[in-house]
């Protein structure tokens, strides 16, 4: 066996990339702190100012602010003027760091990553032992971060693009239909559909009771009467004759996705549609070696596969299952027709019919 030769140039290139990743990890943590403390919003509102002026406006410690602003300036997250010793946010920086709820804002993504570091000892134990980890044992920061990350994408695409891409569904829901949102989490997708289709009834289900409580409170706060939430596993949710049943970025987390999809097929009325929204992925690892896939594989390692393995069957599809594998699952559940209805850079949308 020929011994591999150490290549100094390749080492230097890889070392530079890793240092960039370390910088990104620190920058992400700084961005999370700034988000939780409301610094980005305050800086955008105040405009160019010194750290002392920003401390007065926010009530935060000026010494901590100086270090935090300096780190952000070094990473390019805020602008710094050396002549006036002032800091400011450009429109582009504000869009990324300060505009919560808009598709440009990355804070939900940051929060989801931080949640995994928060419980890193558990993640290591799960990885070493091979045991499952129930969704409910994740950090509460994970629930909020996941919802916060996906919500803007749903707001931008669900009603405008995804549902209209399904055959005949948009018109049906506008005239009044029956929808089930399975694995609805904190209810953002359910509430969005209820707001957009006031003549339709939306039923959100999730097996995590605290999420359902939060979703119910959220629906009440916006005064919606055409949406309801209940605690139920995907294989056991009540009701039938649904016109549309949806699963958003959650089928791969289920222990028995075939069983869940089978129950969904039986709960649909004749001609009803099953919309499966999953993370964008190629069908082979060789075609899936890119930055986004690397992020999703990472989350899959600590969240998705452990959640699946903690449930019955524990199939462990993972967040990068790909269209071909997902289609196999849907065919096994009795759906005879599966097609990719549409896509975004981060998601694929499959339409399944019996």
PLY file of the C-alpha trace (Angstrom):
ply
format ascii 1.0
element vertex 354
property float x
property float y
property float z
element edge 353
property int vertex1
property int vertex2
end_header
0.00 0.00 0.00
1.49 3.35 -1.08
1.63 5.92 1.71
-0.18 9.15 0.89
2.09 12.18 0.50
1.39 15.21 2.69
0.63 18.13 0.36
1.54 21.48 1.93
-0.57 23.48 -0.53
-3.68 21.38 0.11
-3.08 21.64 3.84
-2.78 25.43 3.67
-5.96 25.63 1.60
-7.89 23.44 4.04
-6.48 25.27 7.04
-7.64 28.57 5.57
-11.13 27.18 5.06
-11.27 25.83 8.61
-10.16 29.18 10.02
-12.96 30.79 8.04
-15.38 28.29 9.56
-14.11 29.11 13.06
-14.63 32.78 12.33
-18.11 32.02 11.06
-18.94 30.08 14.22
-17.86 32.98 16.43
-19.61 35.51 14.19
-22.83 33.49 14.30
-22.69 33.44 18.10
-22.11 37.19 18.20
-25.07 37.65 15.84
-27.24 35.52 18.13
-26.28 37.60 21.16
-27.03 40.80 19.29
-30.39 39.47 18.19
-31.44 38.36 21.66
-30.33 41.70 23.15
-32.00 43.76 20.41
-28.78 45.48 19.38
-29.17 45.25 15.60
-32.66 46.75 15.67
-31.48 49.54 17.98
-28.46 50.30 15.81
-30.57 50.48 12.66
-33.03 52.81 14.36
-30.37 55.12 15.82
-28.05 55.25 12.82
-24.31 55.89 12.98
-23.26 56.26 16.62
-20.51 55.52 19.10
-20.68 52.51 21.37
-21.39 54.85 24.28
-24.35 56.41 22.48
-25.67 52.97 21.61
-25.26 51.87 25.25
-27.35 54.85 26.34
-30.05 53.98 23.81
-30.21 50.29 24.74
-29.33 50.30 28.45
-26.59 47.74 27.76
-23.10 47.76 29.23
-20.89 50.01 27.09
-17.75 47.89 27.55
-19.47 44.73 26.35
-20.99 46.67 23.47
-17.57 47.91 22.41
-16.21 44.37 22.15
-19.34 43.06 20.47
-19.41 45.88 17.92
-15.70 45.43 17.26
-16.17 41.73 16.55
-19.12 42.48 14.27
-17.13 45.14 12.43
-14.24 42.72 11.92
-16.62 40.15 10.42
-18.33 42.76 8.24
-21.64 42.43 10.07
-21.67 46.16 10.95
-19.79 49.11 9.45
-17.17 51.10 11.34
-15.94 54.65 10.66
-12.50 55.13 12.17
-12.55 58.91 11.78
-15.64 59.34 13.96
-15.32 56.07 15.91
-18.92 55.23 15.02
-20.76 52.07 14.06
-23.72 51.66 11.69
-25.77 49.14 9.73
-25.97 49.22 5.95
-29.33 48.30 4.36
-27.89 44.92 3.42
-26.63 44.21 6.94
-29.96 45.29 8.41
-31.82 42.93 6.06
-29.72 39.99 7.24
-29.50 40.72 10.95
-32.30 43.10 12.00
-35.44 42.40 9.95
-36.98 39.50 11.84
-39.75 37.71 9.95
-38.53 38.75 6.51
-37.06 36.16 4.10
-33.71 37.97 4.15
-33.20 37.59 7.91
-30.87 34.80 9.03
-31.47 35.00 12.78
-33.72 31.94 12.93
-30.99 29.89 11.27
-28.47 31.18 13.82
-30.80 30.35 16.69
-31.27 26.78 15.44
-27.50 26.28 15.30
-26.96 27.75 18.76
-29.60 25.37 20.12
-27.41 22.43 19.14
-24.39 23.81 20.96
-26.60 24.44 24.00
-27.13 20.69 24.43
-23.87 19.51 22.89
-23.12 16.98 25.66
-26.38 15.18 24.94
-25.66 15.27 21.21
-22.27 13.64 21.75
-23.79 10.95 23.97
-26.51 10.17 21.41
-23.94 10.01 18.62
-21.62 7.68 20.57
-24.34 5.32 21.80
-26.53 5.26 18.70
-29.69 5.72 20.73
-32.58 7.94 19.72
-33.37 11.39 21.06
-37.02 12.48 21.25
-37.90 15.84 19.72
-39.18 16.99 23.11
-35.70 16.59 24.60
-34.18 19.18 22.29
-33.48 22.65 23.65
-36.51 24.96 23.60
-34.27 27.24 21.55
-34.41 24.55 18.84
-38.21 24.73 18.57
-38.22 28.53 18.32
-35.23 28.66 15.99
-36.67 26.02 13.65
-39.99 27.85 13.41
-38.27 31.20 13.01
-36.02 29.87 10.24
-38.76 28.19 8.18
-41.54 30.76 8.74
-40.30 33.45 6.29
-39.88 30.85 3.55
-43.40 29.60 4.10
-44.70 33.19 4.11
-42.96 33.88 0.80
-43.83 30.63 -0.98
-46.61 28.54 0.54
-49.66 30.46 -0.70
-47.97 32.32 -3.56
-46.21 29.36 -5.20
-46.48 25.96 -3.54
-50.23 25.47 -3.23
-50.92 26.98 -6.70
-48.46 24.42 -8.12
-50.76 21.60 -6.95
-53.40 20.51 -9.43
-56.64 22.39 -8.69
-55.98 22.90 -4.98
-55.73 26.70 -4.81
-59.17 27.24 -6.37
-60.70 24.56 -4.16
-59.35 26.13 -0.97
-60.52 29.57 -2.02
-64.05 28.22 -2.31
-63.75 26.36 0.99
-61.85 23.19 1.77
-60.52 21.05 4.61
-56.80 21.02 5.37
-54.64 19.02 7.77
-51.14 20.23 8.65
-49.23 17.29 10.13
-46.17 17.98 12.28
-47.24 21.61 12.44
-44.89 22.59 15.26
-45.64 26.11 16.49
-48.36 26.46 13.88
-46.90 29.06 11.51
-47.83 27.16 8.34
-51.33 26.33 9.64
-52.02 29.94 10.58
-50.72 31.19 7.24
-53.11 28.89 5.36
-56.03 29.83 7.62
-55.37 33.53 7.01
-55.02 33.06 3.26
-58.04 30.78 2.82
-60.66 32.12 5.26
-63.36 29.87 3.79
-61.35 26.74 4.54
-60.90 24.89 7.82
-57.32 24.13 8.89
-56.45 21.45 11.45
-52.88 21.38 12.77
-51.49 18.31 14.52
-48.18 17.65 16.26
-47.00 15.07 18.78
-45.23 17.73 20.88
-47.78 19.13 23.35
-45.88 22.35 24.26
-45.71 23.28 20.56
-49.46 22.74 20.18
-50.12 24.94 23.21
-47.99 27.69 21.67
-49.73 27.30 18.29
-53.16 27.53 19.91
-52.19 30.70 21.76
-50.80 32.20 18.56
-54.03 31.51 16.65
-56.07 33.11 19.43
-53.83 36.18 19.45
-54.57 36.87 15.77
-58.27 36.12 16.13
-58.56 33.16 13.77
-61.64 30.95 14.08
-60.96 28.63 11.12
-57.87 26.92 12.53
-57.58 24.42 15.37
-54.72 22.45 16.87
-54.45 19.04 18.50
-51.80 16.77 19.97
-51.46 13.67 17.84
-48.87 11.46 16.19
-48.81 11.50 12.40
-50.17 7.93 12.24
-53.09 8.69 14.54
-54.51 12.16 13.82
-58.33 12.24 13.74
-60.63 13.20 10.89
-61.16 12.26 7.26
-62.31 13.68 3.94
-59.46 16.19 3.84
-58.95 18.01 0.55
-55.30 18.75 1.32
-52.90 17.26 3.84
-49.46 18.82 4.25
-46.21 17.98 5.95
-43.61 20.74 6.01
-39.97 19.71 6.53
-41.01 16.95 8.94
-41.67 13.68 7.09
-38.00 12.75 7.36
-38.15 13.24 11.16
-40.84 10.61 11.60
-40.05 7.15 12.86
-42.50 5.49 10.50
-43.01 7.80 7.52
-44.59 4.97 5.52
-47.15 4.40 8.27
-47.79 8.15 8.56
-48.26 8.51 4.80
-50.56 5.48 4.76
-52.78 7.07 7.42
-52.73 10.33 5.45
-53.82 8.55 2.25
-56.79 7.03 4.07
-57.75 10.42 5.57
-57.90 12.17 2.19
-61.16 12.41 0.30
-61.15 10.90 -3.23
-58.93 13.11 -5.38
-57.39 14.80 -2.35
-53.74 15.89 -2.43
-50.84 15.17 -0.10
-48.22 17.96 -0.25
-44.80 16.98 1.07
-42.30 19.82 1.51
-38.79 18.57 2.20
-35.29 20.08 2.20
-33.73 20.29 -1.25
-31.44 17.32 -1.88
-29.99 15.31 -4.72
-30.52 11.56 -4.79
-26.87 10.62 -4.28
-24.23 11.82 -1.86
-21.82 12.43 -4.74
-24.26 14.97 -6.18
-25.04 16.46 -2.79
-21.66 17.74 -1.63
-22.35 21.45 -1.27
-22.67 24.01 1.50
-26.44 23.76 1.99
-26.36 19.96 2.05
-23.52 20.05 4.57
-25.66 22.21 6.86
-28.69 19.94 6.48
-26.61 16.78 7.03
-25.30 18.40 10.23
-28.78 19.15 11.55
-29.80 15.66 10.49
-27.00 14.18 12.61
-28.14 15.85 15.83
-31.90 16.42 15.30
-33.60 14.56 12.46
-32.18 11.03 12.62
-32.14 10.92 16.46
-35.79 12.09 16.50
-36.74 9.33 14.06
-34.78 6.66 15.93
-36.58 7.56 19.16
-39.93 6.58 17.57
-41.56 3.38 16.42
-39.78 1.78 13.42
-37.04 4.47 13.46
-36.50 4.52 9.69
-34.15 7.51 9.90
-34.67 9.03 6.46
-32.60 12.07 7.32
-32.89 15.63 6.08
-31.25 14.83 2.75
-33.27 11.80 1.69
-33.75 13.06 -1.88
-36.75 12.84 -4.19
-36.22 9.22 -5.25
-36.14 7.91 -1.67
-39.12 10.05 -0.65
-41.04 8.76 -3.66
-40.30 5.18 -2.58
-41.82 5.95 0.83
-44.93 7.49 -0.72
-45.38 4.59 -3.14
-45.02 2.14 -0.23
-47.84 4.04 1.50
-50.14 3.49 -1.46
-49.77 6.76 -3.36
-49.66 5.83 -7.04
-48.78 9.26 -8.44
-45.91 11.39 -7.09
-44.45 14.41 -8.85
-42.28 17.37 -7.99
-44.75 20.23 -8.23
-42.26 23.03 -7.66
-39.11 23.94 -5.77
-37.07 26.72 -4.19
-33.31 26.79 -3.61
-33.89 25.22 -0.17
-37.00 23.05 -0.60
-38.66 20.59 -2.94
-42.46 20.29 -3.05
-43.92 16.89 -3.90
-47.57 16.25 -4.79
-48.86 12.76 -4.03
-52.25 11.35 -5.03
-53.74 7.91 -4.60
0 1
1 2
2 3
3 4
4 5
5 6
6 7
7 8
8 9
9 10
10 11
11 12
12 13
13 14
14 15
15 16
16 17
17 18
18 19
19 20
20 21
21 22
22 23
23 24
24 25
25 26
26 27
27 28
28 29
29 30
30 31
31 32
32 33
33 34
34 35
35 36
36 37
37 38
38 39
39 40
40 41
41 42
42 43
43 44
44 45
45 46
46 47
47 48
48 49
49 50
50 51
51 52
52 53
53 54
54 55
55 56
56 57
57 58
58 59
59 60
60 61
61 62
62 63
63 64
64 65
65 66
66 67
67 68
68 69
69 70
70 71
71 72
72 73
73 74
74 75
75 76
76 77
77 78
78 79
79 80
80 81
81 82
82 83
83 84
84 85
85 86
86 87
87 88
88 89
89 90
90 91
91 92
92 93
93 94
94 95
95 96
96 97
97 98
98 99
99 100
100 101
101 102
102 103
103 104
104 105
105 106
106 107
107 108
108 109
109 110
110 111
111 112
112 113
113 114
114 115
115 116
116 117
117 118
118 119
119 120
120 121
121 122
122 123
123 124
124 125
125 126
126 127
127 128
128 129
129 130
130 131
131 132
132 133
133 134
134 135
135 136
136 137
137 138
138 139
139 140
140 141
141 142
142 143
143 144
144 145
145 146
146 147
147 148
148 149
149 150
150 151
151 152
152 153
153 154
154 155
155 156
156 157
157 158
158 159
159 160
160 161
161 162
162 163
163 164
164 165
165 166
166 167
167 168
168 169
169 170
170 171
171 172
172 173
173 174
174 175
175 176
176 177
177 178
178 179
179 180
180 181
181 182
182 183
183 184
184 185
185 186
186 187
187 188
188 189
189 190
190 191
191 192
192 193
193 194
194 195
195 196
196 197
197 198
198 199
199 200
200 201
201 202
202 203
203 204
204 205
205 206
206 207
207 208
208 209
209 210
210 211
211 212
212 213
213 214
214 215
215 216
216 217
217 218
218 219
219 220
220 221
221 222
222 223
223 224
224 225
225 226
226 227
227 228
228 229
229 230
230 231
231 232
232 233
233 234
234 235
235 236
236 237
237 238
238 239
239 240
240 241
241 242
242 243
243 244
244 245
245 246
246 247
247 248
248 249
249 250
250 251
251 252
252 253
253 254
254 255
255 256
256 257
257 258
258 259
259 260
260 261
261 262
262 263
263 264
264 265
265 266
266 267
267 268
268 269
269 270
270 271
271 272
272 273
273 274
274 275
275 276
276 277
277 278
278 279
279 280
280 281
281 282
282 283
283 284
284 285
285 286
286 287
287 288
288 289
289 290
290 291
291 292
292 293
293 294
294 295
295 296
296 297
297 298
298 299
299 300
300 301
301 302
302 303
303 304
304 305
305 306
306 307
307 308
308 309
309 310
310 311
311 312
312 313
313 314
314 315
315 316
316 317
317 318
318 319
319 320
320 321
321 322
322 323
323 324
324 325
325 326
326 327
327 328
328 329
329 330
330 331
331 332
332 333
333 334
334 335
335 336
336 337
337 338
338 339
339 340
340 341
341 342
342 343
343 344
344 345
345 346
346 347
347 348
348 349
349 350
350 351
351 352
352 353
